[in-house]
Amino acid sequence: EVQLVESGGGLVQPGGSLRLSCAASGFTFGTSAMSWVRQAPGKGLDWVGTIDSLGVTRYANSVKGRFTISRDNAKNTLYLQLNSLKTEDTAIYYCEAVSRRGQGTQVTVSS
């Protein structure tokens, strides 16, 4: 059974940083592309970025230069480093893989 479990969300001030994690199981993590998506209050899902099996990353323009996706294949874990956070980054952040999505972790950016 595929499981994706996000953690690391919380409340942070504008300009702050957070690191999200996604623990994966039930599929071959090392050969799977992994993505982060987010859903802001009252809005649809937005793609944040993707890392492929070789570690090549792509990002949405709205987060490029501020967010960094990485992976640890030995730990079957995906990461999202969020820096220079803005109020508009407030959302539930989900990891996605093999057509599945985790339960999400809330990130709130507010002073």
Contacts in CASP RR format, 6 or more apart in sequence:
PFRMAT RR
TARGET T0000
AUTHOR 0000-0000-0000
METHOD contacts of the structure
MODEL  1
EVQLVESGGGLVQPGGSLRLSCAASGFTFGTSAMSWVRQAPGKGLDWVGT
IDSLGVTRYANSVKGRFTISRDNAKNTLYLQLNSLKTEDTAIYYCEAVSR
RGQGTQVTVSS
1 26 0 8 1.000
2 24 0 8 1.000
2 25 0 8 1.000
2 26 0 8 1.000
2 27 0 8 1.000
2 97 0 8 1.000
2 98 0 8 1.000
2 100 0 8 1.000
3 23 0 8 1.000
3 24 0 8 1.000
3 25 0 8 1.000
3 26 0 8 1.000
3 102 0 8 1.000
4 22 0 8 1.000
4 23 0 8 1.000
4 24 0 8 1.000
4 94 0 8 1.000
4 95 0 8 1.000
4 96 0 8 1.000
4 97 0 8 1.000
4 100 0 8 1.000
4 101 0 8 1.000
4 102 0 8 1.000
4 103 0 8 1.000
5 22 0 8 1.000
5 23 0 8 1.000
5 24 0 8 1.000
5 102 0 8 1.000
5 103 0 8 1.000
6 20 0 8 1.000
6 21 0 8 1.000
6 22 0 8 1.000
6 93 0 8 1.000
6 94 0 8 1.000
6 95 0 8 1.000
6 102 0 8 1.000
6 103 0 8 1.000
6 104 0 8 1.000
6 105 0 8 1.000
7 20 0 8 1.000
7 21 0 8 1.000
7 22 0 8 1.000
7 23 0 8 1.000
7 105 0 8 1.000
8 18 0 8 1.000
8 19 0 8 1.000
8 20 0 8 1.000
8 21 0 8 1.000
8 105 0 8 1.000
9 18 0 8 1.000
9 20 0 8 1.000
9 93 0 8 1.000
9 105 0 8 1.000
9 106 0 8 1.000
9 107 0 8 1.000
10 18 0 8 1.000
10 105 0 8 1.000
10 106 0 8 1.000
10 107 0 8 1.000
10 108 0 8 1.000
11 108 0 8 1.000
11 110 0 8 1.000
12 18 0 8 1.000
12 85 0 8 1.000
12 107 0 8 1.000
12 108 0 8 1.000
12 109 0 8 1.000
13 85 0 8 1.000
13 109 0 8 1.000
13 110 0 8 1.000
13 111 0 8 1.000
14 85 0 8 1.000
14 86 0 8 1.000
14 87 0 8 1.000
14 109 0 8 1.000
14 110 0 8 1.000
14 111 0 8 1.000
15 83 0 8 1.000
15 84 0 8 1.000
15 85 0 8 1.000
15 86 0 8 1.000
15 109 0 8 1.000
16 83 0 8 1.000
16 84 0 8 1.000
16 85 0 8 1.000
16 109 0 8 1.000
17 81 0 8 1.000
17 82 0 8 1.000
17 83 0 8 1.000
17 84 0 8 1.000
17 85 0 8 1.000
18 81 0 8 1.000
18 82 0 8 1.000
18 85 0 8 1.000
18 107 0 8 1.000
19 79 0 8 1.000
19 80 0 8 1.000
19 81 0 8 1.000
19 82 0 8 1.000
20 36 0 8 1.000
20 79 0 8 1.000
20 80 0 8 1.000
20 82 0 8 1.000
20 93 0 8 1.000
20 105 0 8 1.000
20 107 0 8 1.000
21 77 0 8 1.000
21 78 0 8 1.000
21 79 0 8 1.000
22 34 0 8 1.000
22 36 0 8 1.000
22 77 0 8 1.000
22 78 0 8 1.000
22 79 0 8 1.000
22 80 0 8 1.000
22 95 0 8 1.000
22 102 0 8 1.000
23 75 0 8 1.000
23 76 0 8 1.000
23 77 0 8 1.000
24 34 0 8 1.000
24 76 0 8 1.000
24 77 0 8 1.000
24 78 0 8 1.000
24 95 0 8 1.000
24 97 0 8 1.000
25 76 0 8 1.000
27 97 0 8 1.000
27 98 0 8 1.000
29 71 0 8 1.000
29 73 0 8 1.000
29 76 0 8 1.000
29 97 0 8 1.000
30 53 0 8 1.000
30 71 0 8 1.000
30 73 0 8 1.000
30 76 0 8 1.000
31 53 0 8 1.000
32 53 0 8 1.000
32 97 0 8 1.000
32 98 0 8 1.000
33 50 0 8 1.000
33 51 0 8 1.000
33 52 0 8 1.000
33 53 0 8 1.000
33 97 0 8 1.000
34 50 0 8 1.000
34 51 0 8 1.000
34 69 0 8 1.000
34 71 0 8 1.000
34 78 0 8 1.000
34 95 0 8 1.000
34 96 0 8 1.000
34 97 0 8 1.000
35 47 0 8 1.000
35 48 0 8 1.000
35 49 0 8 1.000
35 50 0 8 1.000
35 51 0 8 1.000
35 95 0 8 1.000
35 96 0 8 1.000
35 97 0 8 1.000
36 48 0 8 1.000
36 49 0 8 1.000
36 50 0 8 1.000
36 69 0 8 1.000
36 78 0 8 1.000
36 80 0 8 1.000
36 93 0 8 1.000
36 94 0 8 1.000
36 95 0 8 1.000
36 96 0 8 1.000
37 45 0 8 1.000
37 46 0 8 1.000
37 47 0 8 1.000
37 48 0 8 1.000
37 49 0 8 1.000
37 93 0 8 1.000
37 94 0 8 1.000
37 96 0 8 1.000
37 101 0 8 1.000
38 45 0 8 1.000
38 46 0 8 1.000
38 48 0 8 1.000
38 89 0 8 1.000
38 91 0 8 1.000
38 92 0 8 1.000
38 93 0 8 1.000
38 94 0 8 1.000
38 107 0 8 1.000
39 45 0 8 1.000
39 46 0 8 1.000
39 91 0 8 1.000
39 92 0 8 1.000
39 94 0 8 1.000
40 46 0 8 1.000
40 88 0 8 1.000
40 90 0 8 1.000
40 91 0 8 1.000
41 90 0 8 1.000
41 91 0 8 1.000
45 94 0 8 1.000
46 60 0 8 1.000
46 62 0 8 1.000
46 91 0 8 1.000
47 60 0 8 1.000
48 59 0 8 1.000
48 60 0 8 1.000
48 63 0 8 1.000
48 67 0 8 1.000
48 69 0 8 1.000
48 80 0 8 1.000
48 93 0 8 1.000
49 57 0 8 1.000
49 58 0 8 1.000
49 59 0 8 1.000
49 60 0 8 1.000
49 63 0 8 1.000
49 67 0 8 1.000
49 69 0 8 1.000
50 57 0 8 1.000
50 58 0 8 1.000
50 69 0 8 1.000
51 57 0 8 1.000
51 69 0 8 1.000
51 70 0 8 1.000
51 71 0 8 1.000
51 78 0 8 1.000
55 71 0 8 1.000
57 68 0 8 1.000
57 69 0 8 1.000
59 65 0 8 1.000
59 67 0 8 1.000
59 69 0 8 1.000
62 88 0 8 1.000
63 89 0 8 1.000
66 82 0 8 1.000
66 83 0 8 1.000
66 84 0 8 1.000
66 85 0 8 1.000
67 80 0 8 1.000
67 81 0 8 1.000
67 82 0 8 1.000
67 83 0 8 1.000
68 80 0 8 1.000
68 81 0 8 1.000
68 83 0 8 1.000
69 78 0 8 1.000
69 79 0 8 1.000
69 80 0 8 1.000
69 81 0 8 1.000
70 78 0 8 1.000
70 79 0 8 1.000
70 81 0 8 1.000
71 77 0 8 1.000
71 78 0 8 1.000
71 79 0 8 1.000
72 79 0 8 1.000
78 95 0 8 1.000
78 97 0 8 1.000
80 93 0 8 1.000
80 95 0 8 1.000
82 89 0 8 1.000
82 107 0 8 1.000
85 107 0 8 1.000
85 109 0 8 1.000
86 109 0 8 1.000
87 109 0 8 1.000
87 110 0 8 1.000
88 109 0 8 1.000
89 107 0 8 1.000
89 109 0 8 1.000
90 107 0 8 1.000
90 108 0 8 1.000
90 109 0 8 1.000
90 110 0 8 1.000
91 106 0 8 1.000
91 107 0 8 1.000
92 104 0 8 1.000
92 105 0 8 1.000
92 106 0 8 1.000
92 107 0 8 1.000
93 104 0 8 1.000
93 105 0 8 1.000
93 106 0 8 1.000
93 107 0 8 1.000
94 101 0 8 1.000
94 102 0 8 1.000
94 103 0 8 1.000
94 104 0 8 1.000
95 101 0 8 1.000
95 102 0 8 1.000
95 104 0 8 1.000
96 102 0 8 1.000
END
